[in-house]
Amino acid sequence: MFTQPATSTRRLPLVIAALAAVVVAMPMAASAMTIIQAPLSELVKTSEYVLHGRIAKVEVLDMRRQGRGVWTEFTLNVTDALKGDARKIGKQFKWRLVGGTTKDGMTMSVPGMPTFHAGEETVILLERHSTGHTLTGAPQGKFHVTTDAKGRKFVSRDMRGAHVVRKDPKTGRLVSVQGHGHHGARTAIPGNPVAHVTKQPLAELRKEIRGYVAAQARAARKAPAGKAMPRTVHKRR
C-alpha cells in the first residue's frame, strides 16, 4: 500500500498549527498532525453547523486526474441540527475530507484526522471553507456516539494520531498537552502521552452545545446595529 502527501494548503482558521505530510511508502513512520487545543465554546462559535446523526454513506472520490488528489465524501442522516438552520441543512448533509483508498490501492491520509464509517452515530462540528465544509478543529470536531448495556449514550473524542499543543500562560510558548483532555473524562493513551480519549454523556454534550449557541445568539443581538460580531482568530505562531 502506498501513501501520498496531502496536497490541500488551506489552514483551518481556529486550531491547526501545522499539517504534517504523509510519508510516502512508509505508513508506520507517518508524522502526526499538530493542533492547538481549543475549548468547546470556541469550536462551536467557529462552526457554521453542529449536527447529530448517523453516517449513511461513505464514498471515496478519486480526483487525481483533475490534480485534486483523493477525497472521501460522507453523508449524514441528520437527527438534529444543534447549530444551523435545519431547513437549509435538510435531512441529509454531505461533506468531504482529504484522503481515502482508491480502487487501485493507493491510500492518501492525514495522520490525526478522524474518519467515519457507515452506520456510525456521531456529533460533528463543521466550519465553512471555500469549497464546502470541514471538521472544526480537525479531530476536535468529531464526537463518536456509543450506547452501553443499559441503553445510555455517551460520546468520545479520540485524539490519537494528533499532536495536541496549548499556549503556556506563563511563557507564551506552545507546549504539548500530555495525557490531558479539556472536555469530559481524561484517559491517557499508553505509549503516547499527548494523545487522549475524552468521554461524557451525549445528553450533557448536547445541552452544553445548545448553551454556547444560545450565548452566541444573545451576543449577536446585543451587537451595535450595522456591526458584525468580531470573529476570534487564533494566529499561527
Secondary structure as UniProt FT lines:
FT   STRAND          2..4
FT   TURN            13..15
FT   STRAND          16..18
FT   TURN            24..25
FT   HELIX           27..29
FT   STRAND          33..36
FT   HELIX           40..46
FT   STRAND          49..62
FT   HELIX           64..66
FT   STRAND          70..83
FT   HELIX           86..89
FT   STRAND          92..98
FT   STRAND          100..101
FT   TURN            103..104
FT   STRAND          106..108
FT   TURN            111..112
FT   TURN            118..119
FT   STRAND          121..129
FT   TURN            130..131
FT   STRAND          132..135
FT   TURN            136..137
FT   HELIX           138..141
FT   STRAND          142..147
FT   TURN            149..150
FT   STRAND          153..158
FT   TURN            160..161
FT   STRAND          162..167
FT   TURN            169..171
FT   STRAND          174..176
FT   STRAND          185..189
FT   TURN            190..191
FT   STRAND          192..201
FT   HELIX           202..222
FT   TURN            225..226
//
